[in-house]
Amino acid sequence: MTDVSRPAISPGASPLFLREDEIRRGIELLYFGYTRLTNAVDQELAKHGLGRAHHRALYFIARQPDLTVGELLKLLAITKQSLGRVLKELQQQDFILSSPGVVDRRQKLLRLTDKGARLETELFRQLRQRLSSAYVSAGQESVTGFWHVLEGLVPESDKKMVFDLRGDTG
């Protein structure tokens, strides 16, 4: 089996990886990596007058059709007022539908429209392209390590919610 990974620009972590300069390097890489990852998506969203909160809502509604507003609120960890604005704008542009719950009619179930599904698919395609390229460059062991680091950033109280997105039991 051939190794398709390329050497990283950054040197490997030192044995003293918990020093301040090593922690700062990780923060910088997270910041710049995330910014560059989302730049193309931001441009596509801007064409519709939307931002990252809209994208996150579209993403999670696509992952879980008939997600309740309460569940989405918990996933996004934003205020009810902010989510209300985001959902209103997505509905006005025909990206999502809201319907009453089957058991509890007070619940609002969220689903993408065909237009919303097309936008979310395009946004995901752009993210997948960039992330896949970075994954291939880093190699499988590095990707697994990256996932472990990111999972370590998730508070224990949120881990079940995160694992449930994949259907994991935790």
The 8 nearest C-alpha neighbors of each residue, nearest first, counted from 0:
[[1, 2, 3, 4, 138, 139, 135, 140],
 [2, 0, 3, 4, 138, 5, 135, 139],
 [1, 3, 4, 0, 138, 5, 136, 135],
 [4, 2, 1, 5, 135, 136, 138, 137],
 [5, 3, 136, 138, 137, 2, 135, 6],
 [6, 4, 136, 7, 3, 137, 138, 2],
 [5, 7, 8, 4, 137, 136, 9, 10],
 [8, 6, 9, 5, 10, 137, 136, 11],
 [7, 9, 10, 6, 5, 11, 137, 28],
 [10, 8, 7, 11, 6, 12, 24, 28],
 [9, 11, 12, 8, 7, 13, 6, 24],
 [12, 10, 13, 9, 7, 14, 8, 16],
 [13, 11, 16, 10, 14, 21, 15, 9],
 [12, 14, 15, 16, 11, 21, 10, 17],
 [15, 13, 16, 12, 17, 11, 18, 21],
 [14, 16, 13, 17, 18, 12, 21, 19],
 [17, 15, 13, 14, 21, 18, 12, 22],
 [16, 18, 15, 22, 21, 19, 20, 14],
 [19, 17, 21, 16, 20, 15, 22, 23],
 [18, 20, 22, 21, 23, 17, 16, 24],
 [19, 21, 23, 22, 18, 24, 17, 16],
 [22, 20, 24, 18, 23, 19, 16, 17],
 [23, 21, 19, 25, 24, 20, 17, 18],
 [22, 24, 26, 20, 25, 21, 19, 27],
 [25, 23, 21, 27, 22, 26, 20, 28],
 [26, 24, 28, 22, 23, 27, 29, 21],
 [25, 27, 23, 29, 24, 28, 30, 22],
 [28, 26, 30, 24, 25, 29, 31, 23],
 [27, 29, 25, 31, 30, 26, 32, 24],
 [30, 28, 26, 32, 27, 31, 33, 25],
 [29, 31, 27, 33, 28, 32, 26, 34],
 [32, 30, 34, 28, 33, 29, 27, 35],
 [31, 33, 29, 35, 34, 30, 28, 36],
 [32, 34, 36, 30, 31, 35, 29, 37],
 [33, 35, 31, 37, 36, 32, 38, 30],
 [34, 36, 38, 32, 37, 33, 31, 39],
 [37, 35, 33, 34, 38, 32, 129, 126],
 [36, 38, 40, 34, 35, 39, 41, 33],
 [39, 37, 41, 35, 40, 36, 34, 42],
 [40, 38, 42, 41, 37, 43, 125, 36],
 [39, 41, 37, 43, 42, 38, 122, 44],
 [40, 42, 44, 38, 39, 43, 37, 45],
 [43, 41, 45, 39, 40, 44, 38, 46],
 [42, 44, 40, 46, 45, 41, 39, 47],
 [43, 45, 49, 41, 46, 47, 42, 50],
 [44, 46, 48, 42, 47, 49, 43, 41],
 [47, 45, 44, 43, 48, 42, 49, 41],
 [48, 46, 45, 49, 44, 43, 92, 50],
 [47, 49, 45, 46, 44, 50, 88, 43],
 [50, 48, 44, 45, 47, 53, 51, 46],
 [51, 49, 53, 52, 44, 54, 45, 41],
 [50, 52, 54, 53, 55, 41, 49, 44],
 [51, 53, 55, 54, 50, 56, 85, 49],
 [54, 52, 56, 51, 50, 55, 85, 49],
 [53, 55, 51, 57, 52, 56, 58, 50],
 [54, 56, 58, 52, 57, 53, 51, 59],
 [57, 55, 53, 54, 59, 58, 60, 52],
 [58, 56, 54, 60, 55, 59, 61, 53],
 [57, 59, 55, 61, 56, 60, 54, 62],
 [58, 60, 62, 61, 56, 57, 63, 55],
 [59, 61, 63, 57, 62, 64, 58, 110],
 [60, 62, 58, 59, 63, 64, 57, 111],
 [63, 61, 59, 60, 58, 64, 164, 57],
 [62, 64, 60, 61, 66, 59, 65, 164],
 [65, 63, 110, 66, 60, 61, 62, 109],
 [66, 64, 108, 109, 110, 67, 63, 60],
 [67, 65, 109, 64, 108, 63, 60, 70],
 [68, 66, 108, 70, 69, 107, 109, 65],
 [67, 69, 71, 70, 107, 72, 66, 108],
 [70, 68, 72, 67, 71, 73, 106, 66],
 [71, 69, 67, 73, 72, 68, 74, 66],
 [72, 70, 74, 68, 73, 69, 75, 67],
 [71, 73, 69, 70, 75, 74, 76, 68],
 [72, 74, 70, 76, 71, 75, 69, 77],
 [75, 73, 71, 72, 76, 70, 160, 59],
 [74, 76, 72, 77, 73, 71, 55, 56],
 [77, 75, 73, 74, 72, 78, 71, 79],
 [78, 76, 75, 72, 81, 79, 82, 73],
 [79, 77, 81, 80, 82, 76, 72, 83],
 [78, 80, 82, 81, 83, 77, 72, 84],
 [79, 81, 83, 78, 82, 84, 77, 85],
 [82, 80, 78, 84, 83, 79, 85, 77],
 [81, 83, 85, 79, 84, 80, 86, 78],
 [82, 84, 80, 86, 81, 85, 79, 87],
 [83, 85, 87, 81, 82, 86, 88, 80],
 [86, 84, 82, 88, 83, 87, 53, 89],
 [85, 87, 89, 83, 88, 84, 90, 82],
 [86, 88, 84, 90, 85, 89, 83, 91],
 [89, 87, 91, 85, 90, 86, 84, 92],
 [90, 88, 86, 94, 92, 87, 91, 95],
 [89, 91, 93, 95, 87, 92, 88, 94],
 [92, 90, 88, 93, 89, 87, 94, 86],
 [91, 93, 89, 90, 94, 88, 95, 47],
 [94, 92, 90, 91, 95, 89, 112, 114],
 [93, 115, 95, 89, 112, 114, 92, 90],
 [96, 94, 111, 112, 90, 110, 93, 89],
 [97, 95, 110, 109, 111, 112, 90, 98],
 [98, 96, 109, 108, 107, 110, 95, 99],
 [97, 99, 108, 107, 100, 96, 109, 106],
 [100, 98, 107, 104, 106, 108, 105, 101],
 [101, 99, 104, 106, 103, 102, 107, 108],
 [100, 102, 103, 104, 99, 106, 108, 98],
 [103, 101, 100, 104, 106, 99, 105, 107],
 [102, 104, 100, 105, 106, 101, 99, 107],
 [103, 105, 100, 99, 106, 101, 102, 107],
 [106, 104, 103, 99, 107, 100, 102, 101],
 [107, 105, 100, 104, 99, 103, 108, 67],
 [106, 108, 99, 98, 67, 100, 97, 68],
 [107, 109, 67, 65, 98, 97, 66, 100],
 [110, 108, 97, 65, 66, 96, 67, 107],
 [109, 111, 64, 96, 65, 95, 60, 112],
 [112, 110, 95, 115, 116, 94, 96, 61],
 [111, 113, 115, 95, 114, 94, 116, 96],
 [114, 112, 116, 115, 117, 111, 94, 95],
 [115, 113, 117, 112, 116, 94, 118, 93],
 [114, 116, 94, 112, 111, 118, 113, 117],
 [115, 117, 113, 119, 114, 118, 111, 120],
 [118, 116, 120, 114, 115, 119, 113, 121],
 [117, 119, 115, 121, 120, 116, 122, 114],
 [118, 120, 122, 116, 121, 117, 123, 115],
 [121, 119, 123, 117, 118, 122, 116, 124],
 [122, 120, 124, 118, 123, 119, 117, 125],
 [121, 123, 119, 125, 124, 120, 40, 118],
 [124, 122, 126, 120, 125, 121, 127, 119],
 [125, 123, 121, 127, 122, 126, 120, 128],
 [126, 124, 128, 122, 123, 127, 121, 129],
 [125, 127, 123, 129, 128, 124, 130, 122],
 [128, 126, 124, 130, 125, 129, 131, 123],
 [127, 129, 125, 131, 126, 130, 124, 132],
 [130, 128, 132, 126, 127, 131, 133, 36],
 [129, 131, 133, 127, 132, 128, 126, 134],
 [132, 130, 134, 128, 133, 129, 127, 135],
 [131, 133, 135, 129, 130, 134, 136, 128],
 [132, 134, 136, 130, 131, 135, 137, 129],
 [135, 133, 131, 137, 136, 132, 138, 130],
 [136, 134, 132, 138, 137, 133, 4, 131],
 [135, 137, 4, 133, 5, 134, 138, 132],
 [138, 136, 134, 4, 135, 141, 133, 142],
 [139, 137, 4, 135, 141, 136, 140, 134],
 [138, 140, 142, 141, 143, 137, 134, 135],
 [141, 139, 143, 142, 138, 144, 137, 145],
 [142, 140, 144, 143, 139, 138, 137, 145],
 [141, 143, 145, 139, 144, 140, 134, 146],
 [142, 144, 146, 140, 141, 145, 139, 147],
 [143, 145, 141, 147, 142, 146, 140, 148],
 [146, 144, 142, 148, 147, 143, 141, 149],
 [145, 147, 149, 143, 144, 148, 150, 142],
 [146, 148, 144, 150, 145, 149, 151, 143],
 [147, 149, 151, 145, 146, 150, 144, 152],
 [150, 148, 146, 152, 151, 147, 145, 153],
 [151, 149, 147, 153, 152, 148, 146, 158],
 [150, 152, 148, 149, 153, 147, 154, 146],
 [153, 151, 149, 150, 154, 148, 147, 155],
 [152, 154, 150, 151, 158, 155, 157, 149],
 [155, 153, 156, 157, 152, 158, 151, 150],
 [154, 156, 158, 157, 153, 159, 151, 152],
 [155, 157, 154, 158, 159, 153, 160, 161],
 [158, 156, 160, 154, 155, 159, 161, 153],
 [159, 157, 161, 155, 160, 156, 162, 153],
 [160, 158, 162, 161, 157, 169, 163, 156],
 [159, 161, 163, 157, 158, 162, 164, 74],
 [162, 160, 158, 159, 163, 164, 157, 165],
 [161, 163, 167, 159, 164, 165, 160, 169],
 [164, 162, 166, 160, 165, 161, 167, 159],
 [163, 165, 162, 161, 166, 160, 167, 62],
 [166, 164, 163, 167, 162, 161, 168, 62],
 [165, 167, 163, 164, 162, 168, 169, 161],
 [168, 166, 162, 169, 165, 163, 164, 159],
 [167, 169, 166, 162, 163, 159, 165, 160],
 [168, 167, 162, 159, 158, 163, 161, 166]]
